[in-house]
Amino acid sequence: MNGLIHKTNGVHKNGKSHKTMYTEETDWRKDYWESFEETPLLAAVFTYICYGLVVLIGHIRDFLNDLGLLKVNACLEPRIPGFVPLFSTWESFYTRHVFRRVSDVLSIPVCGVPAARVEIMKRVTHNYGWSYELHKDERSTMLNFGSYNYLGFSQNKGPCYDAAKSVTHKYGITPCASRQEMGLLDIHAELDSLVAEFLGVEAAFTVPMGFATNSMNMPCLVSKGCLILSDELNHASLVLGSRLTGATIKTFKHNNMQSLEKRLKDAVINGQPRTHRPWKKILIVVEGVYSMEGSIICLPEIIRLKKKYKAYVYLDEAHSVGAMGPHGRGVVDYFGLDPKDIDVMMGTFTKSFGAAGGYIGGTKKLINHLKLTSHCSVYSPTMPPPVVQQVLSSMKIILGKDGTNDGQRRIKQLAWNCRYFRRNLHERGYIIYGNKDSPVVPLLLFMPTKLAAFSRECRKRDLATVVVGFPATPITKTRARFCLSAAHTKEDIDEALKIIEEVGDLIRLRYSRLPVPDFNENDIELIR
Amino acid sequence: MMAIIPATWDMYDMFQAVIQAPAYHLIFEALLIIWIFKLMFSKAYAPNKTILTEKEKEELIQEWQPEPLVPDVPDDHPVLQAMNNNIISGRPDKVMVINGKSVVNMASLNFLGLLGDESIEAAAQKALSKYGVGSCGPRGFYGTMDVHLELEERLAKFMNCEEAILYSYGFATIASAIPAYSKRGDVIFVDEGVCFAIQKGLIASRSVIKYFKHNDMDDLERLCIEQQKEDKRVPKKAKVTRRFLVVEGLYAKHGDICPLPKLVEMKWKYKLRIFVEESFSFGVLGDTGRGVTEHYGINIDEIDLMAACLENAIGGAGGFCCGKKYIVDHQRLSGLGYCFSASLPPMLASGAIQSLNIIIDDPGMFGKLRNNCTLIHEKLSKIEGMRVVGDPVAPIKHFSLSEPSDDRDLDNRSLEKITQEAMQRGLALTPARYLEHEEHNLPLPSIRIAVNVKLTEEEIDTCINIVADSCQAVLSKSS
């Protein structure tokens, strides 16, 4: 039994509908490949047994603590007479008994620049995860597959560093005022126009925090009486932003265009529930690349649906701007579409530009409206100048404005790395989720114990990875996530593959039963 | 008689009972059984559901016209114009350059003058050469740098708290902290004059919000007594309803200080948990800048959670919360702005550590700042036709028309004219901006004047004269 439920060669039904007519000349579907293999039954069963055992032991410990036989060593909430307890016992149960055991795999302190190799500090716990002690002098350098550094701009040397250094001296580190209240410096105006040029839109504006870009700007676009159709796996910032708008929210299945079409059709035909009045606006909220799944959104289909049903599209390119497309302009560039078809293009500078903050791009009308009504324009300061300069320098390099082909080299290196890494992992028999071109690679571990084992064993062998479990992912789908970077050379990736194979054999991760896919990295030409 | 079947009834007795029952009873029961069968097998009740044909559906899809995504904004909107005309070149220090002209800056919230400090810039540059600019990840995934841990430790030590947690954006600090503790069904008592970030945090928490009049303790008492009555009515619900009190140390919209001793009294009397937001009072109030608790001489342990942003007086970026370990640690897993966002760029964290060092080394600057604030307050109140609201020691002054008209737009325009006149004369001012349709409690239009500790007496005199001249120029024209 190989868990296979689809008759085609393991390709997950990603909403490609053979019945809908799609008459574009270059059929993007020929080059679109992604896989989400089914969980093997035995792995799922053992995962539930694992969780059950841990929860049972947790209950026994709590029981013994109540009896006074066992001291549960925690910074538990003291009982203050008259006050209602701040945390319900169930809420903290998971943190105390399940999460605490594996808390050494998260929040690992870093003490150097997070480039292809990163220096981390040793952290020791003497009481099984209740508290940690930092050993500041014990450091080790590891291969970094955990930081978001897609184009390798996280550097402490080079043209970006020089520019940021001089700007710190010229402008200081904070503008101390909001955009509408004398906080706009000339470099902010320059950044706004450069971002607009980069994306191919009329205008853009920037926000100092990527999370806040979503939560502060979505309420300016839609309000009560509108409908938001959001993908079920959208990021927490999009979910919070949608909630703060006050509009009705409906979700559709992840990357499934038939589910989206059905929702759109129902919405337009039936209108608002109960009153059947027509909706004021419909906003489709999707991400370019989903960082937990590694999937790429079917953007051409979304644009076709948007045009047919007159909806608006809000595209969050946090993980795809800079990392996808032949010119690094994101998922719109990857599919070769017109940026003017997307109503609101949002993204962040944290991942591919080595800076911090977010931006929104669109028509001049949209950006003027947002500059007037966005919460960040009025109530919080503009971006710190060194961060602005970092974005300016890195964006100019990607566009090729600095006169070198360093930008193109990085883009091609990242694309080559993705294909090479993914192909090799598929060949070795691990279950990998996602599209063949996405720079985020989730490797399924299934059991919570393997989560801890994988991270610790990799760390022993000097490989830094990110592991994610419940509740960020579904309960049986714990995974390790690798973020590729243009700073990784072929040797770095080979070293990582060797380590992963060693650890994978040790903890038995070869779950895949599907045939090896036939894509490879040979069609990408590297620039030396 | 046949109503209740006793427990000891057995099969034989039941059979006897059926035989001995009267005929009408048996017929009635038989009819009931037939009725039940009929209901079971007949179609469910469904009201008349219109089923549209495909053609009608296509027509509806063609007909529907959505509203435009955003409304039209005229190009000559005053706020847009103000933003486009006031672009600063270089550092927004005490004296800055706008459009090639050098003006004194009383608009940036640079209370302690740390914006232009060279040692802070040197510390930031040192961190830049070690870490680069961005931190490339959230705190959980290799985004925790040792400077973050050091800054958290230093802030906790400075505030005499057990633990502090660092956020990468000031607005997100309190907006993520409130929903982490208060959930649906809890009750939050909050002052009407709180800032927008708190209002967003309250909406995100989905709790029951009860606003009390600005700084009015009697109104708060009244709401608490009402809540007590409600608790007595449904004691079971009261046992699981948490109660919070959210106030600001120094209100950004009004420029006055909250009555903290009375609030702490209310906390113990009505069993509320206090959250104090000290964005404008941290680094300003108190003998050593430790905020509103030091200003009143109250022990920080009485406050459950203190949140502040590092973007104002400290001249850094981001924000922090501090308090007892068991309270603050909870945000490490449930604060949305902490878990799902990249961490503060390490060079800005280094800059903030250096700012803290400067504040600890030179506590005399707070006395100087208070002197400047009181002086400016006195002088501004003497200007004819205008008035100042707020506490004399507050570093932001809300300077508004002493006789506001009913038309808010008209007042806004007069204030814009005053700021433009002042700009021509060499002083940068800004009207206080609000999202007029979104604010819970909109204060009157005003010009927000920010005090800088570095201003000398002569400079203050010059600036106040400029303000007085501009006001006279605009008000005499309109009157």
Interface residues (C-beta under 8 A of the other chain):
Chain A: C75 L76 E77 P78 G82 F83 V84 P85 L86 F87 S88 T95 F99 L106 S107 I108 P109 V110 C111 G112 V113 P114 A115 V118 I120 M121 L134 K136 N144 G146 S147 Y148 N149 F153 S154 Q155 N156 C160 Y161 A164 K165 T168 H169 K170 Y171 G172 I173 T174 P175 C176 A177 S178 R179 Q180 E181 M182 G183 L184 L185 D186 H188 A189 P208 M209 G210 F211 A212 S215 M216 P219 C220 L221 H235 A236 S237 L240 R243 L244 K265 V268 I269 P278 W279 K280 K281 I282 K308 Y309 K310 A311 Y312 D343 V344 T348 F349 T350 K351 F353 G354 A355 A356 K365 L366 N368 H369 L370 K371 L372 T373 H375 C376 V378 Y379 S380 P381 P384 P386 V387 Q390 A464 V466
Chain B: L52 K57 L60 I61 W64 Q65 P66 E67 L69 V70 P71 D72 V73 D75 H77 V79 L80 A82 M83 N86 I87 I88 S89 G90 R91 P92 D93 N105 A107 S108 L109 N110 L115 G116 I120 E121 A124 Q125 L128 S129 K130 Y131 G132 V133 G134 S135 C136 G137 R139 G140 F141 Y142 G143 T144 M145 D146 L149 S168 Y169 G170 F171 A172 A175 Y181 C195 F196 A197 K200 I203 A204 A238 K239 V240 T241 R242 R243 K271 R273 E311 N312 G315 G316 A317 K325 Y326 I327 D329 H330 R332 L333 L336 G337 C339 F340 S341 A342 L344 P345 M347 L348 G351 A428 T430 P431 A432 R433 Y434 L435 E438 R448
